[in-house]
Amino acid sequence: MLPHDGLLQLTPEGLYCPAAAAWIDPWRPVPRALITHAHADHARAGCGEYWATAVSEGILRQRLGATINLVPVDYGALHRIGEARVSFHSAGHVLGSAQIRLEAAGESWLVSGDYKRDADPSCAPFEPVTADVFITEATFGLPIYRWSPGAVVARQIQQWWQGAPERASILFCYAFGKAQRVLAELAALGIDDEILLHGAVETLMQPYREAGVPLPPTQPLSALERRDDLAGRLVIAPPSAHRSVWMKRFKEPQTAFVSGWMAVRGARRRRGYERGFVLSDHADWNGLLASVKDSGARQVYVTHGSSDVLARYLREVEGINAEPLAGPFSADEDAAHGA
């Protein structure tokens, strides 16, 4: 439970900073929202004013409307909002994602949003930031979650795809963030084959290209004739397309799902995919612990996922004051965008 007189307070609309008269990733429409990133559970429509990183502007306007009142900011720049000093720092989660640091009345708080520590060619790297109080996510807050480098997973995907030249290969992953990371990781391997995209992925590609992210050539699947042979082609699609009428386009394709949840035995089978690749845009167990320590915070609040487990470990093993933060924070697999 947050202190009643703290810099941030928990309200029915979400995390609120009275000094800035602003909410961070509000759950409901509010007059002023500070947005960590453009995923739907963090950026919601209807707010009077949005503060977010300039590089996330294209995605936000596409998702929330071209006419939203957006105040674009640069990473690291210090802003005076009301009585608070506010800065946005890279979270390494997706394009434009940020941790938000707020300072007022002699104390500082850091809200992580979603983040990861792993190298990712599709977005800016995570920046360690210090604060008195740290609110961290814990989507993968269990010791079983430890990630391999993205380049290793990309090579596995390449071998899976190119190892079945007689079939179409459909790779399912979240349309914003994960799909572009997979494409960027493949480009980093030197792959320049044209990759086909489901419409939900295609609509989010332009902001990444405008940001200068190296990507292989892509084309929307809808641009091809229905009679075109798709054998040997790689197609990237969101999980919502799996088992939909969209799949009737393919004759006996091989399917795979890309997610941190694929680290759990049985997850791929339950979801009905032939193959699972473990790649997440959230911090793994080691990344969570490193970020808490790097923050130097005297108090840590844990949201999302396994918040109870991580908070208890921090208290009992690391000797850090930590507790879970209750509220309607997304905690299940489906709410974590395929993670």
Residue pairs with C-beta under 8 A, 6 or more apart in sequence:
1 10
1 323
1 325
1 326
2 8
2 9
2 10
2 301
2 325
6 107
6 109
6 133
7 17
7 19
7 84
7 102
7 103
7 104
7 105
7 107
7 108
7 109
7 133
8 15
8 16
8 17
8 24
8 102
8 109
8 111
8 133
8 135
9 15
9 16
9 17
9 18
10 16
10 325
10 327
11 23
12 27
12 28
13 23
13 26
13 27
13 28
13 30
14 23
14 24
14 25
14 26
14 27
14 28
14 30
14 327
15 23
15 24
15 25
15 26
15 111
15 135
16 22
16 23
16 24
17 23
17 24
17 34
17 84
17 102
17 104
17 109
19 82
19 83
19 84
19 102
19 104
19 105
20 32
20 34
20 81
20 82
20 83
20 84
20 86
20 102
20 104
21 31
21 32
21 81
21 82
22 30
22 32
22 33
22 34
22 51
22 81
22 82
22 84
22 86
23 30
23 32
23 33
23 34
24 33
24 34
24 36
24 100
24 111
25 33
25 34
25 35
25 36
25 41
25 42
25 43
25 111
25 113
26 33
26 44
26 47
27 44
27 328
28 44
28 46
29 44
29 45
29 46
29 47
29 48
30 47
30 48
31 47
31 48
31 49
32 47
32 48
32 49
32 51
32 81
33 43
33 44
33 47
33 49
33 50
33 51
34 51
34 52
34 86
34 100
35 42
35 43
35 50
35 51
35 52
35 56
35 60
36 42
36 91
36 97
36 98
36 99
36 100
36 111
36 112
36 113
36 114
37 43
37 52
37 56
37 91
37 93
37 94
37 96
37 97
37 98
37 113
37 114
38 52
38 56
38 59
38 60
38 63
38 94
38 96
38 176
39 94
39 114
39 176
39 177
39 337
40 63
41 330
41 335
41 337
42 113
42 114
43 50
43 52
43 60
43 63
43 64
44 64
45 64
45 65
45 68
47 68
48 69
49 69
49 71
50 60
50 64
50 68
50 69
50 70
50 71
51 70
51 71
51 73
51 79
51 81
51 86
51 88
52 60
52 70
52 71
52 72
52 73
52 88
52 96
52 98
53 72
53 73
53 74
53 75
53 88
53 96
53 97
53 98
54 72
54 73
54 74
54 96
55 95
55 96
55 124
55 207
55 211
56 95
56 96
56 97
56 98
57 70
57 72
57 96
57 207
58 206
58 207
58 210
59 95
59 96
59 176
59 204
59 207
60 68
60 70
60 96
61 68
61 70
62 203
62 204
62 207
73 79
73 88
74 88
75 88
75 89
75 90
75 98
75 124
75 127
76 87
76 88
76 89
76 127
77 87
77 88
78 85
78 86
78 87
79 85
79 86
79 87
80 86
83 104
83 105
84 102
84 103
84 104
85 102
85 103
85 104
86 100
86 101
86 102
86 103
87 100
87 101
88 98
88 99
88 100
88 101
89 98
89 99
89 100
89 101
89 127
89 129
90 97
90 98
90 99
90 123
90 124
90 125
90 126
90 127
91 97
91 98
91 99
91 112
91 113
91 114
91 115
91 116
91 126
91 127
92 115
92 116
92 117
92 118
92 120
92 123
92 124
92 125
92 126
92 127
93 113
93 114
93 115
93 116
93 123
93 177
93 281
93 282
94 114
94 122
94 123
94 176
94 177
94 180
94 181
94 281
95 122
95 123
95 177
95 180
95 207
95 208
95 211
95 213
96 123
97 113
97 114
97 115
97 123
98 113
99 110
99 111
99 112
99 113
99 115
99 127
99 129
100 110
100 111
100 113
101 108
101 109
101 110
101 111
101 129
101 131
102 108
102 109
102 110
102 111
103 109
107 132
107 133
108 130
108 131
108 132
108 133
109 131
109 132
109 133
109 134
109 135
110 129
110 130
110 131
110 133
110 134
110 135
110 295
110 297
111 135
112 134
112 135
112 136
112 137
112 291
113 137
114 137
114 139
114 281
114 282
114 304
115 126
115 137
115 282
115 283
115 287
115 291
116 126
116 280
116 281
116 282
116 283
116 284
116 287
117 126
117 283
117 284
117 286
117 287
117 290
117 291
118 147
118 149
118 150
118 284
118 287
119 125
119 149
119 150
120 150
120 181
120 184
120 281
121 150
121 181
121 184
121 185
121 187
121 188
121 213
121 214
122 177
122 180
122 181
122 183
122 184
122 185
122 208
122 213
123 181
123 213
126 291
128 291
128 294
128 295
129 294
129 295
130 294
130 295
130 296
130 297
131 295
131 296
131 297
132 297
132 298
132 299
133 297
133 298
133 299
133 300
133 301
134 291
134 292
134 295
134 297
134 299
134 300
134 301
135 300
135 301
135 302
135 303
135 325
136 288
136 291
136 292
136 295
136 300
136 301
136 302
136 303
136 310
137 282
137 283
137 302
137 303
137 304
137 305
138 288
138 302
138 303
138 304
138 305
138 306
138 307
138 309
138 310
138 311
139 260
139 282
139 283
139 304
139 305
139 306
139 331
139 336
139 339
140 260
140 280
140 282
140 283
140 284
140 285
140 288
140 305
140 306
140 339
141 285
141 288
141 302
141 305
141 306
141 307
141 309
141 310
142 285
142 306
142 309
143 285
144 263
144 264
144 285
145 260
145 263
145 280
145 284
145 285
146 284
146 285
146 286
147 260
147 278
147 279
147 280
147 284
147 287
148 278
150 181
150 185
150 279
151 185
151 188
151 189
153 185
153 258
153 277
153 278
153 279
154 182
154 185
154 186
154 188
154 189
155 189
156 277
157 171
157 182
157 185
157 186
157 256
157 258
157 277
158 186
158 189
158 191
160 169
160 254
160 256
160 275
160 277
161 169
161 171
161 234
162 232
164 232
164 254
165 231
165 232
166 231
166 232
167 231
167 232
167 252
167 253
167 254
168 230
168 231
168 232
168 233
168 235
168 250
168 251
168 253
168 254
169 232
169 233
169 234
169 235
169 253
169 254
169 255
169 256
170 235
170 236
170 237
170 247
170 250
170 253
170 254
170 255
170 256
171 182
171 234
171 235
171 236
171 237
171 255
171 256
171 257
171 258
172 236
172 237
172 238
172 239
172 241
172 242
172 255
172 256
172 257
172 258
172 273
172 338
173 179
173 182
173 236
173 238
173 239
173 257
173 258
173 259
173 338
174 238
174 239
174 337
174 338
174 339
175 198
175 200
175 201
175 204
175 238
176 204
176 337
177 281
177 337
178 258
178 259
178 279
178 281
178 337
178 338
179 197
179 201
179 204
179 236
179 238
180 204
180 205
180 208
180 213
180 215
181 279
181 281
182 236
182 258
182 279
183 195
183 215
183 216
183 218
183 236
184 208
184 213
184 214
184 215
186 195
186 216
187 214
187 215
187 216
188 214
191 216
192 216
192 217
193 216
193 217
193 234
194 216
194 217
194 218
194 219
195 216
195 217
195 218
195 219
195 233
195 234
195 235
195 236
196 218
196 219
196 220
196 221
196 224
196 230
196 233
196 234
196 235
196 236
197 205
197 218
197 219
197 220
197 221
197 235
197 236
197 237
198 220
198 221
198 235
198 236
198 237
198 238
198 241
198 246
199 220
199 221
199 222
200 237
200 238
200 240
200 241
201 236
201 237
201 238
202 218
202 220
205 215
205 218
208 215
209 215
221 235
221 249
224 230
226 249
230 249
230 250
230 253
235 250
235 253
237 246
239 257
239 271
239 338
241 247
242 255
242 257
242 271
242 272
242 273
243 272
247 253
254 274
254 275
255 273
255 274
255 275
256 273
256 274
256 275
256 276
256 277
257 268
257 271
257 273
257 275
257 276
257 277
257 338
258 276
258 277
258 279
258 338
259 267
259 276
259 277
259 278
259 279
259 280
259 338
259 339
260 278
260 279
260 280
260 282
260 284
260 339
261 267
261 333
261 338
261 339
262 268
262 276
262 277
262 278
263 278
267 276
267 333
268 274
268 275
268 276
280 339
281 337
281 339
282 336
282 339
283 291
288 310
289 314
289 318
292 300
292 314
292 318
292 320
292 322
293 318
297 320
298 321
299 321
299 322
300 311
300 314
300 320
300 321
300 322
300 323
301 322
301 323
301 324
301 325
302 308
302 310
302 311
302 314
302 322
302 323
302 324
302 325
303 324
303 325
303 327
303 329
304 329
304 330
304 331
304 336
305 331
305 336
307 324
307 325
307 329
307 331
308 324
310 322
311 322
311 323
311 324
312 322
314 320
314 322
315 321
315 322
315 323
330 336
333 339
